[in-house]
Amino acid sequence: RARHAGPPDGGWGWMIVAGCFLVTICTRAVTRCISIFFVEFQAYFGQDYARTAWIHSIVDCATMLCAPLGSLISNHVSCQVGIMLGGLLASAGLILSSFATSLEHLYLSLGVLTGLGFALCYSPAIAMVGKYFNKRKALAYGIAMSGSGIGTFVLAPVVQLLIEQFSWRGALLILGGFVLNLCVCGALMRPIALKEDRKTAPEFLERDYVPKAQKRGLKRMSVCSPLIKAWSHECLCLCSWKEYDFLLMPGFMVLAVSVLFMAYGCSPLFVYLVPYALSVGVSHHQAAFLMSILGVIDIIGNITFGWLTDRRCLKKHRHFCYLFAVGMDGLCCLFLPVLRNFPLLVPFSFTFGYFDGAYVTLIPVVTADVVGTSSLSSALGVVYFLHAIPYLVSPPVAGWLVDTTGSYTASFLLCGFSMIFSSTLLCFARLAKKVKRTHLRSLTSDTGTKQHIWTNGAIAYSVTAELDQKDVEFLAADTNSYSNR
């Protein structure tokens, strides 16, 4: 394992970016392309929108719900092992799905098993990019996350062609072989050790618990018995707290709540864009082309927003760039029900795809700014975990609204308002924090209190008040009495 004082911002880091780029193609792009199977599944199994939408929901939910498991394996075993294991599980799920005889079969194979495999790959690969980059972090994430857009642009028409040539079963079988490339991506993830990384479990024991054992008259534990130390219950509890102490940070709490609403709003569109386009008279190839447009513009959003937010003028305003992108996607969803032909849906795909790529790139960057690099892997696991319930619930709820109302209007309006609320909530929280910080500075300038604001938002004070003569005499007398004692 290479040791560095700080992120190298280059070197092997660009191979990590390439590996993460391939991971996002094999996970997020493949997940988006499952929506192309939606009409095929609905026609083959003869089910309604809501029941068929559970397939996509379970894939997304399992990917995000098990994200902390991916972070845990990455932190305590190896990022390489986690991604390779995830590739094998995801491939097995897609291959087993090609033999499905019911929707329940697809729920388990395509939903749970494939989603679990994607979870073991996604958050560890993204966290590795954050460990290798600091100054050019947003640009590195923009390139890495653009795999989702490039993958969607390439895979959407390819998947449609595979379905026409080999049926949906053959297409799933081929995708299963394609996803095995995740094992190659895992091999590229060379670990790196930074000075700011937290202490490991054996080091905690050596420092804190071994002296306790000596005080009790117990025999000193050998350094050569890491298994005994690693499985110490007290030590594991302490290490777990050290890894997840960011959960009590106010900034992270607000970000977590906003992520819940953002995730609820963005998921249904990727499920229902193709069925909606077909319902207004767009052909199958044109509908798949809309997904391709969305994917390729997603790439531009990834890279340009990554590059722009690395500039000095915008680096301090990454939160506002993130919430602006989320709000714009919400506005796009509000206008979608009035776009009822292919020429009007093309600009929608351009706009939604661009800002989707923008905020997806900024999620890990904003998370790193809030919690720091040392907790990034665990924090990303929690952030993607928070996507799970909205991803699980929103497509079936949108499908139920379509079945009940007979149109997509209510579904798209709900998505739009949810994303706008997410953006507004984060905006008010940032403004409130800024006002509070300004008020505290003005207050401390009047009272003579020196204020230190740390990177995680915590505030420390050191009061420099002048002591009168009586206080000085009292302290001196108390010191003399203590020394005589």
C-alpha positions in Angstrom: 0.0 0.0 0.0 1.5 3.3 -1.1 1.9 6.0 1.6 1.5 9.7 0.9 1.3 12.8 3.0 -1.7 14.0 0.9 -3.6 13.1 -2.2 -1.2 12.9 -5.2 -3.6 14.6 -7.6 -2.2 12.5 -10.5 0.0 9.5 -11.3 -1.9 6.3 -10.6 -4.9 8.4 -9.7 -5.8 8.7 -13.4 -6.0 4.9 -13.5 -8.3 5.0 -10.5 -10.5 7.6 -12.5 -10.5 5.2 -15.5 -11.5 2.3 -13.2 -14.3 4.3 -11.6 -15.4 5.4 -15.1 -15.9 1.8 -16.1 -17.6 1.0 -12.8 -20.2 3.7 -13.5 -20.8 2.4 -17.0 -21.3 -1.2 -15.7 -23.6 -0.1 -12.8 -25.5 3.1 -13.3 -25.7 3.0 -17.2 -26.9 -0.7 -17.1 -29.5 0.3 -14.4 -30.8 3.1 -16.6 -31.0 0.8 -19.6 -33.3 -1.6 -17.6 -36.1 0.9 -18.4 -35.8 -0.1 -22.0 -36.9 -3.6 -20.9 -40.0 -2.1 -19.2 -42.4 -2.4 -22.1 -41.0 -5.9 -22.9 -41.6 -7.1 -19.3 -45.0 -5.6 -19.2 -46.1 -7.2 -22.5 -44.6 -10.6 -21.7 -45.9 -11.0 -18.1 -49.1 -9.1 -18.7 -48.8 -6.9 -15.6 -49.7 -3.2 -14.9 -47.3 -0.3 -14.6 -46.9 -0.4 -10.8 -46.0 -4.1 -10.6 -43.6 -3.9 -13.5 -41.9 -0.8 -12.1 -40.9 -2.7 -8.9 -38.1 -4.3 -11.0 -36.2 -1.0 -11.5 -37.1 0.1 -8.0 -35.6 -2.9 -6.4 -32.4 -2.7 -8.4 -31.9 1.0 -7.4 -32.9 0.4 -3.8 -30.6 -2.6 -3.3 -27.7 -0.7 -4.9 -28.1 2.2 -2.5 -29.4 0.2 0.6 -26.3 -2.0 0.5 -23.9 0.9 -0.2 -22.7 0.9 3.5 -21.9 -2.8 3.1 -19.7 -1.9 0.1 -17.9 0.8 2.2 -17.5 -1.6 5.1 -15.8 -4.3 2.9 -13.6 -1.6 1.3 -12.5 -0.2 4.7 -11.9 -3.4 6.5 -11.0 -6.0 3.7 -10.0 -4.4 0.4 -11.6 -2.1 -2.2 -10.3 -4.6 -4.9 -11.9 -7.6 -3.3 -15.2 -5.7 -2.8 -15.5 -4.6 -6.4 -14.5 -8.0 -7.8 -17.1 -9.8 -5.6 -19.7 -7.2 -6.7 -19.0 -7.9 -10.3 -19.5 -11.6 -9.9 -22.8 -11.1 -8.1 -24.1 -8.5 -10.6 -23.2 -10.8 -13.5 -24.9 -13.8 -11.9 -28.1 -11.8 -11.3 -28.3 -10.7 -14.9 -27.7 -14.2 -16.2 -30.2 -15.7 -13.9 -32.7 -13.0 -15.0 -32.5 -14.3 -18.6 -34.3 -17.5 -17.4 -37.1 -15.7 -15.5 -40.6 -17.1 -15.6 -42.3 -14.5 -13.5 -42.0 -11.0 -12.2 -41.1 -12.4 -8.7 -38.2 -14.2 -10.2 -37.0 -10.9 -11.7 -37.5 -9.1 -8.4 -35.0 -11.5 -6.8 -32.4 -12.0 -9.6 -32.4 -8.7 -11.5 -33.5 -6.6 -8.4 -31.8 -8.0 -5.3 -28.8 -9.9 -6.6 -27.8 -7.5 -9.3 -28.4 -4.5 -7.0 -26.3 -6.0 -4.3 -23.4 -6.6 -6.7 -23.6 -3.0 -7.9 -23.6 -1.8 -4.3 -20.3 -3.5 -3.6 -18.7 -1.7 -6.6 -20.2 1.7 -6.7 -19.5 3.6 -3.5 -15.9 2.1 -2.9 -14.9 3.1 -6.5 -16.1 6.6 -6.0 -14.4 7.0 -2.6 -11.1 5.9 -4.1 -11.2 8.9 -6.5 -11.6 11.2 -3.5 -8.5 9.7 -1.9 -6.3 10.3 -4.9 -7.4 13.8 -5.7 -7.8 17.1 -3.8 -7.0 20.2 -6.0 -8.6 18.6 -9.1 -11.2 16.6 -7.3 -14.3 17.9 -9.1 -12.7 17.4 -12.5 -11.6 13.9 -11.6 -15.1 13.1 -10.4 -16.6 14.7 -13.5 -14.6 12.4 -15.8 -15.3 9.3 -13.6 -19.0 9.9 -13.3 -19.3 10.6 -17.0 -19.3 6.9 -17.5 -22.9 6.9 -16.6 -23.7 9.2 -19.5 -21.4 7.6 -22.0 -22.7 4.2 -21.0 -26.3 5.2 -21.4 -25.6 6.9 -24.8 -23.9 3.7 -26.1 -25.9 1.0 -24.4 -29.4 2.4 -25.0 -29.5 1.8 -28.7 -27.4 -1.4 -28.4 -29.8 -2.9 -25.8 -32.8 -2.0 -28.1 -31.0 -3.8 -31.0 -30.2 -6.8 -28.8 -33.8 -7.1 -27.7 -34.9 -7.0 -31.4 -32.3 -9.6 -32.4 -32.2 -12.0 -29.4 -35.3 -11.1 -27.4 -35.1 -9.7 -23.8 -33.7 -13.0 -22.5 -30.7 -12.9 -24.9 -30.1 -9.2 -24.2 -30.0 -9.8 -20.4 -27.6 -12.8 -21.0 -25.2 -10.5 -23.0 -25.4 -7.8 -20.4 -24.5 -10.3 -17.7 -21.2 -11.1 -19.6 -20.6 -7.4 -20.1 -20.9 -6.6 -16.4 -18.1 -9.1 -15.6 -15.8 -6.2 -16.6 -16.3 -5.0 -13.1 -13.7 -7.6 -12.0 -11.2 -5.8 -14.2 -12.1 -2.5 -12.7 -11.5 -3.8 -9.2 -8.0 -4.9 -10.1 -7.1 -1.3 -10.9 -8.0 0.0 -7.4 -4.6 0.2 -5.8 -5.0 1.2 -2.1 -3.4 4.4 -0.8 -2.7 5.4 2.8 -2.8 9.1 3.7 -1.7 10.8 6.9 -5.2 12.0 7.7 -6.6 8.5 7.6 -8.1 7.4 10.9 -6.3 4.9 13.2 -7.0 1.2 12.6 -8.6 -1.1 15.2 -5.3 -2.8 16.3 -3.7 0.7 16.8 -6.6 1.7 19.0 -6.2 -1.3 21.1 -2.4 -0.9 21.3 -2.9 2.7 22.5 -6.0 2.5 24.7 -6.8 -1.0 25.7 -3.4 -2.7 26.3 -2.5 -0.2 29.1 -5.8 -0.9 30.7 -5.0 -4.6 30.7 -1.6 -3.8 32.3 -3.2 -1.8 35.0 -5.4 -4.7 35.9 -2.4 -7.0 36.2 -3.2 -8.9 33.1 -0.6 -10.2 30.7 0.2 -7.8 27.8 -1.5 -8.9 24.6 1.0 -9.7 21.9 1.2 -7.5 18.8 1.2 -10.8 16.9 -2.4 -11.6 17.8 -4.3 -9.1 15.6 -7.4 -11.5 15.4 -7.9 -11.3 19.2 -7.5 -7.5 19.1 -9.7 -7.0 16.0 -12.6 -8.9 17.5 -12.6 -7.0 20.8 -16.1 -5.8 21.2 -15.2 -2.5 22.9 -12.6 -1.7 20.2 -15.1 -2.4 17.4 -17.6 -0.1 19.0 -15.0 2.7 19.2 -13.9 2.2 15.6 -17.5 2.2 14.4 -18.1 5.5 16.2 -15.0 7.0 14.8 -16.0 6.1 11.3 -19.5 7.4 11.6 -19.2 10.4 14.0 -20.0 12.7 11.0 -23.7 11.6 11.4 -24.1 14.2 14.2 -22.8 17.1 12.1 -25.6 19.6 11.3 -24.3 20.2 7.8 -24.4 16.5 7.0 -27.9 16.1 8.5 -29.3 18.8 6.2 -27.5 17.3 3.2 -29.0 13.9 4.0 -32.6 15.2 4.2 -32.2 17.1 0.9 -30.8 13.9 -0.7 -34.0 12.0 0.3 -36.2 14.4 -1.7 -33.8 14.6 -4.6 -33.6 10.9 -4.9 -37.4 10.6 -4.9 -37.7 13.1 -7.7 -35.0 11.8 -10.1 -35.7 8.1 -10.2 -39.1 7.8 -11.9 -38.0 9.8 -15.0 -35.5 7.2 -16.0 -38.2 4.5 -15.7 -41.0 6.3 -17.5 -39.3 8.4 -20.1 -39.4 5.7 -22.7 -43.0 4.5 -21.9 -44.1 8.2 -21.9 -42.5 8.8 -25.3 -44.2 5.7 -26.7 -47.6 6.8 -25.3 -47.4 10.1 -27.2 -46.7 8.4 -30.5 -42.9 8.3 -30.6 -41.4 5.2 -32.2 -39.3 2.6 -30.3 -36.1 3.7 -31.9 -36.8 7.4 -31.2 -37.6 6.6 -27.6 -34.3 4.8 -27.2 -32.6 7.7 -28.9 -34.0 10.1 -26.2 -32.2 8.0 -23.6 -29.1 8.2 -25.7 -29.3 12.0 -25.9 -29.9 12.2 -22.2 -26.8 10.0 -21.7 -24.4 11.9 -23.9 -25.5 15.3 -22.5 -25.0 13.8 -19.1 -21.3 13.4 -20.0 -21.0 17.1 -20.8 -22.7 18.0 -17.5 -20.3 15.7 -15.6 -17.1 17.2 -17.1 -18.0 20.8 -17.6 -19.5 21.2 -14.1 -16.5 19.3 -12.7 -14.1 21.7 -14.4 -16.1 24.8 -13.6 -16.4 24.1 -9.8 -12.7 23.5 -9.6 -12.1 27.1 -10.7 -11.1 29.5 -7.9 -14.2 31.7 -8.4 -16.7 28.8 -7.9 -14.8 26.4 -5.6 -16.2 28.0 -2.5 -19.8 27.8 -3.9 -20.0 24.1 -4.8 -23.1 23.7 -2.6 -25.0 26.4 -4.5 -23.9 24.9 -7.8 -25.3 21.5 -6.6 -28.6 22.9 -5.5 -29.0 25.0 -8.7 -28.5 21.8 -10.8 -31.1 19.9 -8.7 -33.6 22.7 -9.0 -33.2 22.9 -12.7 -33.9 19.2 -13.1 -37.0 19.8 -11.0 -38.2 22.5 -13.4 -37.6 20.2 -16.3 -39.9 17.6 -14.8 -42.7 20.2 -14.3 -42.7 21.0 -18.0 -42.5 17.4 -19.2 -46.3 16.7 -19.4 -46.8 19.4 -22.0 -44.1 18.0 -24.3 -46.0 15.6 -26.5 -43.9 14.9 -29.6 -40.3 14.0 -30.4 -39.1 17.5 -31.4 -40.1 18.8 -28.0 -38.8 15.9 -26.1 -35.3 16.3 -27.5 -34.6 19.6 -25.8 -36.0 18.1 -22.6 -33.4 15.3 -22.8 -30.7 17.8 -23.4 -31.6 20.0 -20.4 -32.4 17.3 -17.9 -29.4 15.2 -18.9 -27.0 18.2 -18.5 -28.1 19.1 -15.0 -28.4 15.5 -14.0 -24.8 15.0 -14.8 -23.9 18.2 -13.0 -25.4 17.3 -9.6 -24.3 13.6 -9.8 -20.8 14.8 -10.2 -21.1 17.2 -7.2 -22.6 14.7 -4.7 -19.3 13.2 -3.7 -17.6 16.6 -3.9 -20.1 18.3 -1.6 -20.0 15.3 0.7 -16.2 15.5 1.0 -16.5 19.2 1.7 -18.9 18.5 4.6 -17.2 15.5 6.3 -13.6 15.6 5.0 -11.6 13.0 3.0 -10.9 10.6 5.8 -14.6 9.9 6.3 -15.6 10.1 2.7 -16.0 6.3 2.0 -18.3 5.9 5.0 -20.2 9.1 4.3 -20.8 8.2 0.7 -22.1 4.8 1.9 -24.6 6.6 4.1 -25.5 9.1 1.3 -26.2 6.4 -1.2 -28.0 4.4 1.5 -30.4 7.3 1.8 -31.2 7.0 -1.9 -32.6 3.5 -1.2 -36.1 4.1 0.1 -36.9 6.9 -2.4 -35.6 4.7 -5.2 -37.7 1.8 -4.0 -40.9 3.8 -3.5 -41.0 6.5 -6.2 -41.3 4.4 -9.4 -44.2 2.2 -8.1 -46.0 5.3 -6.7 -45.5 7.0 -10.1 -46.9 3.9 -11.8 -49.9 3.8 -9.4 -50.6 7.4 -10.3 -50.4 6.5 -14.0 -52.8 3.6 -13.5 -55.2 5.7 -11.5 -55.3 8.9 -13.4 -54.6 7.5 -16.9 -51.8 10.0 -17.6 -48.2 10.8 -16.5 -48.9 14.4 -15.4 -49.4 13.8 -11.7 -46.3 11.6 -11.6 -44.0 14.1 -13.3 -45.3 17.0 -11.2 -44.7 15.2 -8.0 -41.1 14.4 -9.1 -40.5 18.1 -10.1 -41.8 19.5 -6.8 -39.8 17.0 -4.8 -36.5 18.0 -6.4 -37.3 21.7 -6.1 -38.0 21.3 -2.4 -34.7 19.5 -2.0 -32.9 22.4 -3.6 -34.8 25.0 -1.6 -34.2 23.2 1.7 -30.4 23.1 1.1 -30.4 26.7 0.0 -32.2 28.0 3.2 -29.9 25.9 5.4 -26.8 27.3 3.8 -28.2 30.9 4.1 -29.1 30.3 7.7 -25.6 29.0 8.5 -24.1 32.0 6.8 -26.3 34.5 8.8 -25.5 32.7 12.0 -21.8 32.7 11.3 -21.9 36.5 10.5 -23.9 37.1 13.7 -21.4 35.2 15.9 -18.5 37.1 14.4 -20.2 40.5 15.1 -21.0 39.3 18.6 -17.5 38.1 19.4 -15.9 41.3 18.0 -17.9 43.2 20.6 -17.1 40.9 23.6 -13.4 40.3 22.8 -13.9 36.6 22.1 -11.7 35.0 19.5 -13.5 32.6 17.2 -12.1 29.7 15.3 -14.2 28.0 12.7 -13.1 24.5 11.8 -13.6 22.8 8.4 -16.5 20.7 9.7 -18.5 23.8 10.8 -17.8 23.5 14.5 -16.9 26.6 16.4 -14.4 27.0 19.2 -14.0 30.1 21.3 -11.2 31.4 23.5 -12.3 34.3 25.7 -9.7 37.0 26.4 -11.3 39.1 29.1 -9.3 41.3 31.3 -9.1 40.4 35.0 -9.4 43.0 37.6 -7.0 43.4 40.5 -9.1 41.4 43.0 -9.3 38.4 40.7 -5.5 38.5 40.2 -4.9 38.6 44.0 -7.3 35.8 44.6 -5.7 33.6 42.0 -2.2 34.3 43.4 -3.3 33.5 46.9 -4.9 30.3 45.7 -1.7 29.3 43.9 0.4 29.9 46.9 -1.8 27.9 49.2 -1.7 25.0 46.7 2.1 25.1 46.5 2.5 25.2 50.3 0.2 22.2 50.5 
